[in-house]
Amino acid sequence: MTRVFSGIKPTGHLTLGNYLGAMRRWVDVDQHRSDALFCVVDLHALTVDHDPARVRRLSRQAATLLLAAGLDPQLCTVFVQSHVDEHARLSYVLECVATDGEMRRMIQYKEKAAQERERGGSVRLSLLTYPVLMAADILAYSADEVPVGDDQTQHVELTRDLALRFNQRYGHTFVVPKATTPQVAARVMNLQEPASKMGKSEDSGSGIVYLLDEPDVVRKKVMRAVTDSGQEVVYDREGRPGIANLLEILAACTGGNPEALSGVYESYGSLKKDTAEAVVEILKPVQARHKELCADPGYVEGVLRDGAEKARAMARPTVDTAYRAIGLLEPVSEPVTEPVTEPVLNAAR
């Protein structure tokens, strides 16, 4: 059976982009057709300045929302990255295979490093090396496929390169994975800045629909979405990115086609209204289930505990093999000794 791995980073509240671009596919497709693992990658949240209490809170919220969206622990493995030591163990080994040049060519690192330099600051070393940790996340589980948004495909390509390089140098150890991306709404864009993706780490939420936004808040955000010059509703990602984004969101929510939907609407207002209602409807069951799960925190904790145990059992053999292959000694176990027992006294004496 095909094995799938993907993760979600708790650096902010999960968004409509996370749901339409990744989570819904995990629920509707991946957990049914494959041996699937889905992970809250909390170690990745430490690569930037953060509040520890907020990371813990967002990690729990992300796990709860994954379950609320429909991931079934009977069908897939849901866990938290830091609960499985094999991620960090394998990451260092892969750092010994990766090169400095590869890390510095990563687009997200280049962008964030440039932003920090403009502010007179610098980025953490972990931001430079986190694509290797992402590779470890994937390779530890011998994943065949990695469902990602198009902004993460470069990291999966790095994972493939590291797996091939390790296998060539030290013997076949890792499965070489491939990235898979959904065709519609693979990258939901910010409603106020349609040239930028709807990221959960933004300071301002006016262009971001969060999964736990109240219906009226969702409607207000969509109705205030930036559109383009002109009046005609046309699907043109390059020329009219604002309208194209709304059409893609509506298509993803309703199962339609963006180009076909563009011919249905004669005004921006009617398109916005229908898009807003479609988003409200698709979020309703997620929000209702989230409320139920919050009332039963023991259930979520149990899922994460069991998930970590299953994940650990899957990852450890591969990571142990990688350690041996690269030249590390196996740990020496304590010798087993027979227990000392007291002699039995003769009852007659």
C-alpha positions in Angstrom: 0.0 0.0 0.0 1.2 3.5 -0.8 2.4 5.4 2.3 1.6 9.1 2.5 3.1 11.7 5.0 2.2 15.3 5.4 2.3 17.8 8.2 1.0 21.2 9.3 3.0 23.8 11.2 1.4 25.5 14.3 2.7 29.0 13.7 -0.8 30.5 13.5 -4.4 29.6 13.4 -5.3 27.3 10.6 -6.9 28.9 7.6 -9.2 28.2 4.7 -6.1 27.8 2.6 -4.9 25.0 4.8 -8.2 23.3 4.6 -8.9 23.6 0.8 -5.2 23.2 -0.2 -4.4 20.2 2.0 -6.6 19.1 4.9 -9.7 18.2 2.8 -7.7 16.1 0.5 -6.2 14.3 3.4 -9.7 13.5 4.7 -11.4 12.7 1.4 -8.7 10.9 -0.4 -5.4 10.1 1.3 -6.6 8.5 4.5 -8.8 6.1 2.5 -6.4 5.0 -0.2 -3.1 4.8 1.6 -1.2 4.1 4.8 -1.3 7.8 5.8 0.5 9.8 8.6 -0.5 13.4 9.4 1.7 15.3 11.8 1.6 18.6 13.7 5.2 19.7 13.0 5.7 21.7 16.1 9.6 21.6 15.9 9.3 23.7 12.7 7.5 26.4 14.7 10.6 27.0 16.7 12.6 28.3 13.7 11.2 31.8 14.2 10.7 34.0 17.3 7.8 32.5 19.2 5.9 32.4 22.5 6.2 28.9 24.0 2.7 28.9 25.5 1.3 30.0 22.1 3.1 27.2 20.3 1.7 24.6 22.7 -1.8 26.1 22.4 -1.7 26.2 18.6 -0.3 22.7 18.4 -3.3 21.4 20.4 -5.7 23.4 18.3 -4.1 22.2 15.0 -4.4 18.6 16.1 -8.0 19.1 17.2 -8.9 20.7 13.9 -7.3 17.9 11.9 -9.7 15.5 13.7 -12.6 17.9 13.4 -12.0 18.1 9.6 -12.5 14.4 9.4 -9.2 12.6 9.9 -10.1 9.2 11.5 -7.5 7.6 13.8 -8.8 4.2 12.7 -7.8 5.0 9.1 -4.6 7.1 9.6 -2.0 8.1 12.1 -2.3 11.5 13.7 0.5 12.7 16.0 2.8 15.5 17.1 6.3 15.7 15.7 8.1 16.4 18.9 6.6 13.3 20.5 8.6 11.1 18.2 12.4 11.4 18.7 13.3 9.8 15.4 12.6 13.1 13.6 15.4 14.9 15.4 17.7 11.9 15.3 17.4 11.5 11.5 17.6 15.3 10.9 21.2 15.5 12.1 22.3 12.5 10.0 20.8 14.1 6.9 22.5 17.4 7.7 25.7 15.4 7.3 24.6 14.6 3.7 23.1 18.0 2.7 25.3 21.0 1.6 25.3 24.6 2.7 24.6 25.7 -0.9 21.5 23.6 -1.1 20.1 25.2 2.1 20.8 28.7 1.0 19.0 28.2 -2.3 15.7 27.4 -0.6 13.3 30.1 -1.7 11.6 30.5 1.7 14.9 30.9 3.5 16.1 33.5 0.9 12.9 35.5 1.3 12.8 35.5 5.1 16.5 36.1 5.4 16.2 39.1 3.1 13.3 40.5 5.1 15.2 40.2 8.3 18.3 41.9 6.8 16.1 44.8 5.8 15.1 45.2 9.4 18.7 45.0 10.6 18.3 41.5 12.1 19.2 37.9 11.3 17.4 34.6 11.1 17.9 31.6 13.3 20.2 28.8 12.1 17.2 26.4 12.4 15.5 28.4 9.6 18.4 27.5 7.3 18.4 23.9 8.2 14.7 23.2 8.6 14.2 21.8 5.1 16.5 18.9 6.3 14.2 18.3 9.3 11.3 18.3 6.8 13.2 15.7 4.8 13.7 13.6 8.0 10.0 13.9 8.7 9.3 12.3 5.3 12.1 9.8 5.0 11.7 8.3 8.5 8.4 6.8 7.4 9.5 5.5 4.0 6.7 7.7 2.5 6.0 7.2 -1.2 4.0 10.5 -1.6 3.9 13.9 0.1 0.8 16.0 -0.5 1.9 19.6 -0.4 1.0 23.0 -1.7 3.0 24.3 -4.7 5.1 26.4 -2.4 6.6 23.3 -0.7 7.5 21.3 -3.8 11.1 22.6 -3.6 11.5 21.0 -0.2 10.2 17.7 -1.4 12.7 17.9 -4.3 15.5 18.4 -1.7 14.2 15.4 0.2 14.4 13.3 -3.0 18.0 14.5 -3.6 19.1 13.7 0.0 17.5 10.3 -0.2 19.2 9.4 -3.5 22.6 10.8 -2.3 22.4 8.8 1.0 21.4 5.6 -0.8 24.2 6.0 -3.3 26.9 6.7 -0.7 25.8 4.4 2.2 23.6 1.7 0.7 19.9 1.7 0.0 18.1 3.0 3.1 15.3 5.4 2.1 12.3 5.3 -0.2 12.5 8.3 -2.6 9.2 10.1 -2.3 7.3 12.3 -4.8 5.2 15.4 -4.2 1.5 15.4 -5.1 -0.6 18.6 -5.4 -4.4 19.1 -5.8 -5.4 20.6 -9.1 -7.9 23.2 -7.7 -7.1 25.6 -4.8 -3.7 24.2 -4.3 -2.7 27.7 -3.2 -5.5 29.9 -1.8 -4.5 33.5 -1.9 -4.9 36.3 0.6 -8.2 38.2 0.0 -6.5 41.6 0.5 -3.2 40.7 -1.4 -4.1 38.2 -4.1 -0.5 37.9 -5.2 0.4 36.3 -1.8 -0.9 33.1 -0.4 -3.3 32.9 2.5 -0.7 32.3 5.2 -1.5 31.6 8.8 1.5 33.6 10.1 0.3 37.0 8.9 0.1 39.9 11.4 -3.2 41.1 9.9 -6.1 38.8 9.5 -8.3 41.0 7.2 -7.4 38.9 4.1 -7.3 35.6 5.9 -10.3 33.3 6.6 -9.5 31.2 9.7 -11.2 27.9 10.2 -12.7 29.1 13.4 -14.0 32.4 12.2 -17.6 33.1 12.9 -19.9 33.1 9.9 -20.4 36.9 9.9 -16.7 37.4 10.1 -16.2 35.1 7.1 -18.9 37.0 5.1 -17.3 40.4 6.0 -13.8 39.3 4.9 -15.0 37.8 1.6 -17.2 40.8 0.8 -14.3 43.1 1.4 -11.9 41.0 -0.8 -9.8 43.0 -3.2 -11.0 42.7 -6.8 -9.6 44.0 -10.1 -10.2 46.9 -12.5 -13.1 46.4 -14.8 -16.5 44.9 -14.2 -16.5 41.6 -16.2 -16.1 38.4 -14.2 -13.3 36.6 -16.0 -11.0 33.8 -14.8 -7.5 35.2 -15.5 -4.9 34.2 -12.8 -2.3 36.6 -14.2 -4.4 39.6 -15.3 -7.2 39.5 -12.7 -5.8 37.7 -9.6 -8.4 39.0 -7.2 -11.4 37.6 -9.1 -9.5 34.4 -10.0 -8.9 33.8 -6.3 -12.6 34.1 -5.5 -13.5 31.8 -8.4 -11.0 29.2 -7.3 -12.3 29.3 -3.7 -15.9 29.0 -4.9 -14.9 26.2 -7.2 -13.1 24.3 -4.4 -16.1 24.7 -2.0 -18.7 23.7 -4.5 -16.9 21.2 -6.7 -17.1 23.5 -9.7 -14.7 24.7 -12.2 -13.3 28.3 -12.0 -13.5 29.0 -15.7 -17.0 27.6 -16.0 -18.1 29.6 -12.9 -16.8 32.8 -14.4 -19.5 32.7 -17.0 -22.3 32.5 -14.4 -21.7 35.9 -12.8 -22.4 39.3 -14.2 -21.0 41.3 -11.2 -18.3 41.1 -8.6 -20.9 41.5 -5.8 -22.9 38.4 -6.7 -19.7 36.4 -7.0 -18.5 37.6 -3.5 -21.9 36.8 -1.9 -22.0 33.3 -3.3 -18.3 32.7 -2.4 -18.9 33.9 1.2 -21.9 31.6 1.7 -20.1 28.6 0.2 -17.2 29.2 2.6 -19.6 29.5 5.6 -21.3 26.2 4.6 -18.1 24.3 4.2 -16.7 25.4 7.6 -19.9 24.6 9.5 -19.3 20.9 10.2 -15.6 21.5 11.0 -16.5 24.1 13.6 -19.2 22.0 15.1 -17.0 19.0 15.4 -14.2 21.2 16.8 -16.5 22.3 19.6 -17.4 18.7 20.5 -13.7 17.7 20.6 -12.8 20.7 22.8 -15.3 19.5 25.3 -13.5 16.1 25.4 -9.8 16.9 25.6 -9.0 13.4 26.9 -10.0 12.0 23.5 -7.6 14.2 21.6 -4.8 13.4 24.0 -5.4 9.7 23.6 -5.3 10.0 19.8 -2.0 11.9 19.9 -0.5 9.4 22.4 -1.5 6.4 20.3 -0.5 8.1 17.1 3.0 8.9 18.5 3.4 5.2 19.5 2.4 4.0 16.1 4.6 6.6 14.3 7.6 5.7 16.5 7.3 2.0 15.7 7.2 2.8 12.0 10.1 5.3 12.0 12.6 3.6 14.4 13.7 0.7 12.1 14.5 3.1 9.3 16.3 5.6 11.4 18.3 2.8 13.1 19.3 1.5 9.7 20.4 5.0 8.6 22.6 5.3 11.7 24.3 2.0 11.0 24.7 2.8 7.3 26.4 6.1 7.9 28.9 4.5 10.3 27.5 4.9 13.8 28.0 2.2 16.4 24.9 0.5 17.7 24.2 1.2 21.4 25.6 -1.3 23.8 22.8 -2.8 25.9 23.3 -3.8 29.5 24.2 -7.5 29.9 21.3 -9.7 31.2 22.1 -11.2 34.5 20.2 -14.0 36.3 18.3 -12.7 39.4 19.9 -13.6 42.7 17.5 -15.6 44.9 17.8 -16.5 48.5 18.2 -20.2 49.3 15.1 -21.9 50.6 15.5 -23.1 54.2 14.6 -26.6 55.0 11.3 -26.4 56.9 12.3 -29.4 59.1 15.2 -27.4 60.5 
